[in-house]
Amino acid sequence: MGDAKNQRQENERFFEEVKRKYLADMKTRFGFTDLQATQAESLANWAFDSGFGSGVSYARYDEAMSLLRPGRRA
């Protein structure tokens, strides 16, 4: 259980770092206002929390995919 908790914390740190970079990039490239950036951040947080593509479900996904890696024995 500790590994899943550690994986989630690592995922959250990575997500926050990537989210911060993407939002700064969108503000620069597309001229997002603060309100638009806040809305985009809300959607990104929802996606992460719901496990859409990564986030909450990522640790389980990564564990399942690790079984398919070359040299891995079940």
Secondary structure, DSSP 8 states (H G I E B T S, - for coil): -HHHHHHHHHHHHHHHHHHHHHHHHHHHHH---HHHHHHHHHHHHHHHHHTSSSGGGHHHHHHHHHTTSTT---
